[in-house]
Amino acid sequence: MSLSVIKMDGSQGSTVDLPEKIFGGEPNEVVVHSYVVNYLANQRQGNASTKNRSMVAGGGAKPWRQKGTGRARAGTNNSPLWPGGGIIFGPSPRCYYNRMPKKQKKIALMSVFSDKAKTDRIKVLEKLDLPDHKTKNLAAMIKNLGLDGKKVLLLDEGKNEAPYLAARNMQTVKVSRARLASAYDILNADYLVITMTGLKELEEVYG
């Protein structure tokens, strides 16, 4: 699959062939779904916590005598039946982490790359060279690419400090190293913008 290489001002240059091994496969929806479920589960902190009857303060003495008061029998005010008592089967801190095999992660990544290619949602950028880390410069480049208002994932080679800092104020733009891109971020983006150096890095790692 051939795409035109776009410059930062929006003009088109030469063409480049996307690696067939990365962008030409058949998307596996089942594995992608499993990956997304696993990814989101691993983001959970699992800090929800409640007190059971043994954790609630007080409750040492029997509230009233067993018989003769006309009220129900009660042994402690920590009972879950009482206001302020313990919680029955409430949540407690836990870990939601679950490991996914590396081969399945790679299949999910290749699937979302291929899906973006099939739906024509990939743009190849000649280079990502901002003069400074001001947000307005990155926003202007995104507008020149015709992606204003779209959720964009920028993949570049190495740690490019300027666009990374510029994107922090933009809710719809995220910058990442090509080799560290996750299938979830790619799937979550409307468009994928890859620099020439980022494309070369992807080919070295996955090609």
Order of alpha helices (4+ residues) and beta strands (2+ residues): beta-beta-alpha-alpha-alpha-beta-alpha-beta-alpha-beta-alpha-beta-alpha
